[in-house]
Structures are given as structure tokens and as C-alpha cells.
Amino acid sequence: MIHPTTYRGHAKAVLLLGLPLIGSHIAQIAIGMTDTLMMGWYGVPELAGIVLASSMFFLLFIVGSGFAFAVMPMVANAVGADDHVQVRRVTRMGLWASGLYVIFILPIMWWSETLLLMLGQEPVVAGFAQDYLRITAIGLYPSLFVMVIKSYLAALERTNVVLWVTIAGAVVNGVLNYALIFGNWGAPELGIQGAAIASVMMPIASIPLLLAYIAHNTPEHALFQRIWGFDRVAFGQVFRLGLPIGLTNLAETALFSATAIMMGWVGTLELAAHGIALQWTAVAFMVHVGLSNAATVRAGRAVGRIDETGLRRGGITTLVMALMFSCVFVLLFLSVPDLLIGVFLDKAEPARDQIMTIGIGLLVMAALFHVADSAQVIALGLLRGVQDARVPLIMAVVSYWLVGIPAGYLFGFIWGYGAVGIWMGLVCGLTLAAVLLNYRFWTRRWVQV
């Protein structure tokens, strides 16, 4: 474990921990990106359906991931205290909490068409979305299981295995997508259902690899010892931290899901362009999520060491690195938007030019909100590292739902800017969140000597 004292040392520590996490998050998002890419080649109605379905799945998944994100700082603190029993207790209860969450969520996925129709979506698109969600419901708990194990390994600063397992799963997903969507290599042509089956196989294939690694490399934690036993105290600890984290994730992710719903009100082409542009912004965002995870672990370790200086220097280093990465993505979005949008569309698609025009406008807006998005997610990671989750939840709800969504509706529908106007709301909400969350972290002393 690295305990740096200089900014250079902090940068090295963050990169050693963060780069594999960034790679694993990008590999994870590559699954949805591959689904969208291949479905764009298959047909526009199916593309619109998978945009809606993947938005809803990610929304439900990221809320449940709150318990996995809670495991990360708690394990980091326990490792700092050399408490192997606590490591096992909180990780096991993270798996328990994730399982109980899935039980409550499955009905939403099974009857999603009714919900989407109530939200004003076109019947054909809602039907395709439900076809996708009913199959991917099978993979929700395996996906959350993998998230908890990834958080456990990240807290131990064992992130290389997380990267390689996720890449292997993404490759499996891509190969199965190509076979099952189009009916290649003698497989049946299943369209959007084939994409769903491929997505489910990724976490299922990853679990045995992760379990084998844990059994061989961290036997001292006896992670699955009495896994069936309910630990009320540890469950309460994970739940109290994980629930507000999950709800914060919900507030931000639902902001993007709500923009997809509003985009569906504008039209199918706008929804398709939104889905494509969102894939690229998601890839960029995953870089910052990886750095945010690293910030959580490093902050948790600093608090455990009672190191206020290390906490602040590490936070400054991570924030500066995130802003540097942001500049790269902003340049990319502004310089080659036509290339980024066009790769998702068949050249023979009749609506290609219209979707391209809409998507290019959305990437310009993405360049505006991306810097704020990176700053707010780093602040969230630092606050989670010091196990502060309730006030950030309130700040997120205010920023995303009392400002972001109304602003998007105002710009998009009242003032007539359409798809671009809806994304203007994202700019407003994410900027306010960045200001509030960073103010909270940097104006308080988190380490009590």
C-alpha cells in the first residue's frame, strides 16, 4: 500500500489504482455500446427500443450498486485497521443487500412495457424495450454480485484482475451479439433479444473467474464463510451508507433516463440520436468514475490513518487529473462529432443524415456539461471515502431534479430548442451539482485528530 506525501506521489498512487478501474469501467460500458452499435446496424425502431431499455436497466443497476459502492470505503477502512473479520462481514452483507434489492426490482423489469406506454413512448419501441428487459432481468443480480466483488478488490488495491475479467466479459458479449442479433455463424437471428442474451452472459461468465482469484489470493478473508448467515450489525452499516449512495446514483442516472423519455416525446429519430451521443458521453464519464473510485479508496485510507493533509492532497490531485482528462474529451466531441455519430449508423439507413445532424448538436452540448460532470463525480467519490452520503444526496436531488429536469423541459419544449434544449438542462443540473458537492468537501475538516 502506498502512503504518499507529495503531489507527485499522490498522482502515482491514484493512477496505479485508477487506470485499471478506468479500463474496467470502459469495458463494462462497451457492452451497452456494442448493443447500441449493432442494433443501429439492425434497425432504427430496435435501436430506439434498446436505448430506452438500456437506460432503464442502467438506472436500476446503478441504484443497486449503491451497496457495492458502500462496501468500497468500508473495506478500505477495515483493511487499514487490519480487521479481516470486518472485511468479510461488510462484503457478505453487500451481497445480501444487493440480492434483496433485486427481489423488489424484478417486477418493474418484467412489466416495463406498461410503464413505458404510460410515459408516452411509442408502442413498437416500448415492446422492443420490454423484450430486452425481461431477458436482462436474469443478469441483474449477477451484475450486482460482480460490482460488490469489484469494490472489495478495489479497496484492497487489486484492480488489475478487475480489468482483465471485465475485458474478457466484454469480448464474450461482443461475439455473442454478432452471432445472436444477426443470426451469424449458424445462430438464430434474435434481434434485440439476442443483444439481451449476450449482455446477460457477461456477468455470469465473470463470476467464476473472480471467485477463483479470491480463493487463491485472499484466503485470509474467508469471504464466503457462512455466506448464508445474516449479520444484522454489518447489514445495517452497509444499508445506512449504501442506500443514500444508491439514491444519489438514482438522482443522477434518472436525470439521463428522464432526458431519454423526453427525447421520445420529440421523436424516434431524436431518441436514436440521443442514445448514440449518450454512448460517447458514457465512455468519457467512465474515466471519471474510475478516478472517483480511486478517490474513494484513497480518501478512506487517509481517514483510517488520521491523515488530513494526505486526504486533501489526494483530493486535489484526483480533481486536477479529472479536469485534464475532461479537456481531451471536450476537444474530441468538438473536433470529430460526425465521425463519432456516424460509426453507429448503417450507411444505407434512410434517416442517417437526420440522426447525424441531431447527434452532432448533442455532442456540442456534451462538451459543455462534461467538465462539470467530471468535477461533481470526483467530489462524490471523495465524500463517499469519508462516508458522507446523506447531504450529498440532498444536493444531488436539488441539482438534477429541481434544476436539471425543469431546465431541460423549459429549453426543449417551452422555448422550442428540441433535443438540444433537453440537453441544455443537463448542463444546468450538472454544473450546480459540481459547485455544491465540491463546496461541501473542501469547506469541512473530515479527519478528527
LINUR-V220951 format. One record per backbone hydrogen bond with DSSP energy under -1.0 kcal/mol. NH is the residue of the N-H (numbers start at 1). CO is the residue of the C=O. Records with the same first field share a line. If there is no record, write none. Layout:
NH: CO ; CO
This chain:
10: 6
11: 7
12: 8
13: 9
14: 10
15: 11
16: 12
17: 13
18: 14
19: 15
22: 18
23: 19
24: 20
25: 21
26: 22
27: 23
28: 24
29: 25
30: 26
31: 28
33: 29
34: 30
35: 31
36: 32
37: 33
38: 34
39: 35
40: 36
41: 37
42: 38
43: 39
47: 43
48: 44
49: 45
50: 46
51: 47
52: 48
53: 49
54: 50
55: 51
56: 52
57: 53
58: 54
59: 55
60: 56
61: 57
62: 58
63: 59
64: 60
65: 61
66: 63
67: 64
69: 65
70: 66
71: 67
72: 68
74: 70
75: 71
76: 72
77: 73
78: 74
79: 75
80: 76
81: 77
82: 79
83: 78
87: 83
88: 84
89: 85
90: 86
91: 87
92: 88
93: 89
94: 90
95: 91
96: 92
97: 93
98: 94
99: 95
100: 96
101: 97
102: 98
103: 99
104: 100
105: 101
106: 102
108: 105
109: 105
110: 106
111: 107
112: 109
115: 111
116: 112
117: 113
118: 114
119: 115
120: 117
121: 116
126: 122
127: 123
128: 124
129: 125
130: 126
131: 127
132: 128
133: 129
134: 130
136: 132
137: 133
138: 135
140: 137
143: 139
144: 140
145: 141
146: 142
147: 143
148: 144
149: 145
150: 146
151: 147
152: 148
153: 149
154: 150
155: 151
156: 152
157: 154
158: 153
163: 159
164: 160
165: 161
166: 162
167: 163
168: 164
169: 165
170: 166
171: 167
172: 168
173: 169
174: 170
175: 171
176: 172
177: 173
178: 174
179: 175
180: 176
181: 177
183: 179
187: 184
190: 180
191: 181
193: 190
195: 191
196: 192
197: 193
198: 194
199: 195
200: 196
201: 197
204: 200
205: 201
206: 202
207: 203
210: 206
211: 207
212: 208
213: 209
214: 210
215: 211
216: 212
217: 213
218: 214
221: 218
222: 219
225: 222
227: 224
229: 226
235: 231
236: 232
237: 233
238: 234
239: 235
240: 236
241: 237
242: 238
243: 239
245: 241
246: 242
247: 243
248: 244
249: 245
250: 246
251: 247
252: 248
253: 249
254: 250
256: 252
257: 253
258: 254
259: 255
260: 256
261: 257
262: 258
263: 259
264: 260
265: 261
266: 262
267: 263
271: 267
272: 268
273: 269
274: 270
275: 271
276: 272
277: 273
278: 274
279: 275
280: 276
281: 277
282: 278
283: 279
284: 280
285: 281
286: 282
289: 285
290: 286
291: 287
292: 288
293: 289
294: 290
295: 291
296: 292
297: 293
298: 294
299: 295
300: 296
301: 297
302: 298
303: 299
304: 300
305: 301
306: 303
307: 302
311: 307
312: 308
313: 309
314: 310
315: 311
316: 312
317: 313
318: 314
319: 315
320: 316
321: 317
322: 318
323: 319
324: 320
325: 321
326: 322
327: 323
328: 324
329: 325
330: 326
331: 327
332: 328
333: 329
334: 330
335: 331
336: 332
340: 336
341: 337
342: 338
343: 339
344: 341
345: 342
349: 346
352: 349
355: 351
356: 352
357: 353
358: 354
359: 355
360: 356
361: 357
362: 358
363: 359
364: 360
365: 361
366: 362
367: 363
369: 365
370: 366
373: 369
374: 370
375: 371
376: 372
377: 373
378: 374
379: 375
380: 376
381: 377
382: 378
383: 379
384: 380
385: 381
386: 382
387: 384
388: 383
393: 389
394: 390
395: 391
396: 392
397: 393
398: 394
399: 395
400: 396
401: 397
402: 397
404: 399
405: 400
407: 403
408: 404
409: 405
410: 406
411: 407
412: 408
413: 409
414: 409
415: 410
417: 411
418: 412
422: 418
423: 419
424: 420
425: 421
427: 423
428: 424
429: 425
430: 426
431: 427
432: 428
433: 429
434: 430
435: 431
436: 432
437: 433
438: 434
439: 435
440: 436
441: 437
442: 438
443: 439
